Amino acid sequence: MTRIAYEIRVEGDLPARLLEDFDSLTIVADPTGTVMRAFLSDEAELHGILDALRRGGVVLVDVRREQESDPPGDPRPDPQE
């Protein structure tokens, strides 16, 4: 299944408990806030993350769908098989 890469930027630090239900996230703090990278199978997953951020009172800065698909190291089926 193809998964789409998203980058989500928010202001400040994230409480650890806020996104513990989402195992597809990589979270990195930087000087301007927090950057999350997620490989998601559909927009419903994206909206689940965004809803959790909203409920937690986190200020959303940016959401980008990236060109890259599928996490590195994920095996892709060979189309010739």
Sequence and secondary structure as in RCSB ss.txt:
>XXXX:A:sequence
MTRIAYEIRVEGDLPARLLEDFDSLTIVADPTGTVMRAFLSDEAELHGILDALRRGGVVLVDVRREQESDPPGDP
RPDPQE
>XXXX:A:secstr
   EEEEEEESS   GGGGTT TTEEEEEETTEEEEEEEESSHHHHHHHHHHHHHTT  EEEEEEEEEES TT  
   TT 
